[in-house]
C-alpha cells in the first residue's frame, strides 16, 4: 500500500470541519488497507507507532533535528529552513513547499506504508553514540523518496505535530462501518477496545475475524484496561437515591490513578491515560510484589504523596513531582507514595470486570496483605445520609477530596472506559454556588489586550460529548491565572495551534486562535447558566440556548493526568444545571 494514499486522505481530513466527512474519509482509507498492515495505519493516523502503554520508544524528535534531515535531503541550510518555518508556522508545510522546488535527487522508489512505518520505528529506536546522525540520515533518505505532500505528513509525524485531531471514538465509528457494515456495532468494538486498549489490535481483529471474533477478546495481564470513571452529584441524598440505597462510600484520595499488573515478580503500573509509568515508581513496584499474594493480578488504586515523617496525605501537586525521568530514587525518598487500592479486575485467570462490586472488593481483600504504604481504601457500606456525611467529613479531615460512592447492586460490574452512574463522586465544596470544579478541554484562545498584550486574554474551553465524540464550548476562562501561568501559556499551547477550528469542536464563538483538543484545565465558576453563545447542551434545556459557566476561574491546576476525552462531559454539565435548579427552587 502506497503511503501517498494515506497522505491524500490526511489532506482531506485536515480540510474538513465536519466530523461525518472525517469518518467517510477514514472508512475510504480503511477499505483500501490490507489487513496485514491495518494496525500500522491506525497507529500512524493517531500520530504514533504503538499504543502508549507499550512503553516502546516513540517518534517525537525536536523540530531542529527534523530540519537538519530536511536540509540534508534538499540541500538548503538548516538556518534557511528555520527561517521559512517562521513564514509558514509549520515545518511540514515548509518541507512540502521546499521539496517542490529543490531536491537532491528524484525519488528512487514509491514510498509504501510499511517503508515509512519501519523507518520511523528505526529512527525512534536509534540510541547511543552517533544516534542523532543516524536518525537524521535515515529521515533524509525517506524525504528524498517522498512526494511533497507525503513529506508534509512524515515530518509532522516525526515531530509529533500530526494534528489531525481524530478521536478514538471516530476511529471506532470508521472501523465499525468499514468492517461490520454499520456504525451500530461501534459498542461491540468499543468493549474490546476498553479491555485491551489497543486500537490497532481491534482493527486487525475486526478486519480479520469480523464482529464475532471481536467479541472473544479477554482481559489479560500486561494490557491495561481503560479505566472506569465516576459521575458526579452534589448532595448525599441525591447519590443514595441514584444508587437506590445500595451503596458503599469510599475515600476519594487526591493523587494519581494506578492500574497495577502483576505477573509473578514483575509489576507494571499504568496511569489513567494508560502510559506505562512503572519506571517512575520503583517503590510501588516493590510494595506490590511483596503485598499482592496472587500470581497474576490486575488491581487498581490511587497513589498519594505522603509526608515522609508523619505519613500525612499530601495534595496531588506534590505527587506530580514524582513524574520524572531522572533522579527517581532521590525523589522516591523525598516524596514517598502510599497506594490505596479500591478495585480488583483480574486474578489468576479469572476476569472480574463482569462481577459485582462486593465480589471484586472481597477478592481484593483476599489477595492483598496490607502494609503501611500499601492499603485498601477505607469504605463504609451505608444508606444513611448522616452516617455517610460523617464519613465524608472524616475523609476531608484526613486530606481526601471527598468520597466516591459506589453501587453494590448485583449489576455493579467494572465498566471499563465508561463514566458510569455505578460510581458517583462527591467532592469538597468550594466557596461558590457552583459546587465543584470541572475539568475542561481548551480548544481556542482570544488574544489579550493592555496588561495581557502579547499573551492570551482568555481561553475557550469545552465539555466532552462522548456519544458524538465532539467538544462543545461552555465558557471563556480569563481569570485565575498567575503571572507565571501567563508567561508559560504561549509555549504550552504553541504546539497545539491549528489553522482552523478542529472538526471535533462545536463552537458558536470564533476564537482568535484555534487549538487541537489536547490540554485540560480545572475551572471553578459561580453557577451554570443558560447561554445563547455556548454550544454545550444546545437546544437541550431551552431552544436556541446552551449551557455556560458563569464567572469561570482557573484553579491553577492543569489536569495533565487527564486526556481531553476525560474532561467533564456535556451530560455532567446538564446534571449540574438540573441539580442547581432543584436547590434554588426548593
Ligand atoms: P476525577 O478525577 O475528579 O474525575 O475523579 C475520579 C478519580 O478519582 C479517579 O480516576 C481516581 O484517580 C480517583 N479516586 C480516588 N479515590 C478513588 C476511589 N476510592 N475509587 C475510585 N477512584 C478514586
Boltz pocket constraint, residues with backbone or C-beta under 6 A from the ligand:
constraints:
  - pocket:
      binder: B
      contacts: [[A, 228], [A, 229], [A, 230], [A, 250], [A, 251], [A, 252], [A, 253], [A, 254], [A, 255], [A, 256], [A, 257], [A, 272], [A, 301], [A, 302], [A, 342], [A, 377], [A, 404], [A, 425], [A, 566]]
      max_distance: 6.0
